[in-house]
Amino acid sequence: MTELSRPQRSPTAGPEPGPVPRVGSRRRTGVGVVLLPAAGLLVALGMWWLLTSVLELIHPALLPPPGAVLSAFTATPVRFLEHTGDTTLETVVGFVLSSVCGVLIGLSLAASRVLERMFTPLLVAVNAVPKIALGPLLVGALGWGQKPVLTMVFLLCFFPIVLSTATGLTSTPADLAELVRSLDASRWQAFRKVRLPAALPQIFVGLKVAMPLAAIGAVIGEFQAGEAGLGYLIVQAGGVGDTATAWAAIILIGLMSILLYFALVLLERFALPWVKDTTSPA
């Protein structure tokens, strides 16, 4: 259609209507959020059952069939739930402590180039140390119980939070930074109104990376210094050859990590509603 044949709009007419959102596509997306993970879980369970019960390609001492693991859980569900509660508590408390300290350290590194150059190599070195090698030292210094477990959680997941916080605060969009300078805002106003809100999505990326690491740190700590928890239960069950109980505990660790991760995702959507409105999937 040429310009001459294109219908002309009246100058007094309102703006052209935008595309009408398709309700069906949103509904399909919402259903997919539930059905697709459930389908993936069913496929994994089917492969597990096929390899262990039908084809018998994996020895039960290494990976028992799903029925044996379910029977181990249903035999003593209260014990499993108690250990799950202990591990969840250690994971959440350690994650919160590492989040607070990680954000504060990230703020310090972003605020001072001198501090960044002084301590970034040290933080990288601490992060590179295999944390399991520190287990015996933590037991000797802190004894048995929750203290070494929480310390292990902290050591394992604070670095991604520090890195994401420092990166987010030093990556303010140029147009926003120029706007702040043009308005002659103070450093506190610039930080509160622009830099911190712009950095929050990046900070949440670090938090979501650290959440599974917190669960791993709790289990590693329970392996070496725990008096309760799913890691402690795995060690006890593995010592007597009860692999079904050990795998039941492993599955509970995975489920706990999934629930905590998606709880953090929901918190992000509640705290940062503008991120979803200003971005679109590829």
N, C-alpha and C positions, 0 to 999 in steps of 0.2 A: 504493500500500500504506500503510495507516495504521500508527500507532505500536503499536497493540494487536496487529495481525497480523504485525508484523515479528519474525522469530525473535530470541530473546535469546541473547547469548553468555555463556558461563560466566565468572565473575570470574577463575578460574584459567587460562583459556585464554590462549594466547600472542597476540601482535599479529596483526592481520589481514594476510594476505600482500599485498604490493604487486603492482603490475602486472608481468606477466612480460615481460621485454624481448623484442622480436621480432627474431630472428636474421635473418630475411629482409630486414627494413628496413635493418639495418646492412650486410648484404651488398650491397644495392642502392645504399646510400650510398657504400660503398667502390668499387664498380664505376663509379658516376657520377663520382667524383673523377678517374678515368682516362679514361673514355669521352667525357664531355661536353667537356673541353678538346680531345681529339682530334677530335671531331666539329666543334667550332668552327674548328679549324685546317683541316680538310678543306673546310669551307664557304668560308673565306677564300681558300684556294688555288684552289678552283673558280671563285670570282668573279674572281680575278686572271687565271686562264687564259681565262675567258670574255671579259673586257674587252680583253685584250691579244692573244689569239691568234685568237678566233672573230669577235667583233664589231669588233675593231681600233679601239676608241674612244679609246685612249690611244696616243700616239706612242711607239715603242720608245726614243727618246732620253730620254723622261721616265720610263717604266716598261717595261722589257723583259719579254718573256714568262718564265714560270717556267723553261722549258727552257733559255733563254739564261743565266739566273742560275745554274742548277745546273751548266751546262757551264763557266761561269767559275770556279766553286768547284772542280769536279773537275779542272780543268786544272792548278791549283797549290794543292792542299789544304794542303801543308806551310806555304806562305807565309801562308795564312789562319789556320791554327792558331797560328803564331808570333805574329802580330799580335793574335789573340784572347787569347793568354796575357799579352801585354804590357798590354792594356787591362784584363783581369781583375785582374791584379796591382795596377795603379794604382787601380782601383775599390775593391778590398778594403782596401788600405793606407790610402787616403784616407778611406774609410768608418770604419775602426777609429780613426784619429786624430780624426776629427770626432766620433765617438761618445764617446770618452774625454773630450775637451774639452767637448763639449756637455753630458754628464751632470754634469761638475764645475761648469760654469757654472750649470746648472739647479739644482744643490744649493745653490750660493751664493745665487742669487736667492730660492730658497725659504726659506733660513735667515735672510735679513736683508731686512726691508722697505725699509731704506735703500738697500741695493745694488739691489734690484729697481727702485725709483723712479729711481735714478741711471742705470742702464745699460739698462733695457728700451727707452727711446726710441732709444738708440744702436744696439742690436741690430736693432730694426725698420728703422732707416735703412740699416744695412749690408745687411740682407736685401733691401731694396727696390732697391738699386743693380743695374742690369743687369750680370750677371757677365761677359758677353761683352765689355763695354766695358773691363773690367780686363785683358783678355788682353794687349794690347800693353804695358801697364805691367808686368805680371808677367814678360814676356819681357825687357824692359829691365832689370828689377831682378834676376831670377833666371837669366836666360839660357835656352837651349834644353834640352829634356830633361824629366825626370820632376818636378823641383821645381815649375815652374809648373803642371804638370798636377795634381799632388797638392794644390797650393794652391787650384786651381780647384774640385777635388772638395770640399775642406774648406769653402770659402766657400758652395758651393751647397747642402750638405746638413746643416750643423751647426745651423741655426736651428730646424728642426722638432724636433730632439733636445732642444735647450735648452727650447723651449716645452713639449713633452710632459713632460719631467722636472720642470720647475717646476710645471706644472699638476697632475701626479700627486701630488707631495709636499705640495701645499697643498690637496688635495681628499680628505683622509683622512675616511672615513665617521664621522659624529658618534658613533655608538654605540661604535666602536672607540676613538675619542679619549677618550670618557667612561670607558671601561673602563680605559684606561691611567692616567688621572688618579686613578681610584678605587683602583688598585693602588699608587699612589705610585711609579711607575717613573721612573727618571732619563731625561733627554733622549736619551742614547745608547741606552738600552734601548727607549724608545718608537720611536726612529728605526729600530733594527735589527729589532725584533720586529713593529712595526705599520706605521709610515709607509712604509718602503721596500717591504715586500711588497705593501702596498696600492697603491703607485705603479707597480710593475713592469708591470702590463698597459698602463697609459697610456704608460710609457716605450717599450715595444715598439711601440706604435702609431706613435710618432715615428720609431723605427728603421725600421719598414717603409715609412713615407713617404719617409725619407731614402735608402733603398737604391737605388731607381730614379734619384733625383736624383744619387747618386754616379756612376752610369754615365753620365748626361748630362754631368756635370761633367768626367769623364775624356775623353769624346769632344770636348767643346768645347775643353778644354785641348790635346788632340792636334791639333785643327784649327789652332791658332795657334802652338803651341810644341812639338809632339810630333816626335820623331824615329823613332817606331815606334807601332804600335797601329792599331786599326781606324779611328779618326778620321783618322789620318795616311794610311791606305790609301784612304779615301774621297776625301780631297783630291787625292791623286796620281791616282787613277782618274778623278775628275771633270775634272781638268785636261787629260786626253787624250781625253775623250769616251767612256770605257769605263764606261758606266752599269751594265752587267751586273755588273762587279766591285764597283762602288760599292754596288749593291743587295745583293749577296751579303754584303758587310761590314755593311750595315745590318741584315740579317736575323740575322747572328751577334750583333750588339749586343743585339737583342731577346731572342734565346735565352739569352745570358749573363745578362741582367737577370732573366729568368724563373727561371733556376736559382738565382741568388743570392738572390732574394726568397723562394723556397720553402725554401731552406736556412735562412734566418732564421726562417721560420714553423715549421720543424721544431725549431729551437733554442728558440723560444718555448714550444712544446708540451712539450719535454723539461725546460726550466727552470721552467715554471709549470704543472705538471700539474693543480693545483687549479682553474685558470680554467675549463677545459672541464667539470669536474665540478660547478661551482657556477653555470654559466650554461647557457642553453638557447636554441636558435634561435627566432626569432619564428614 
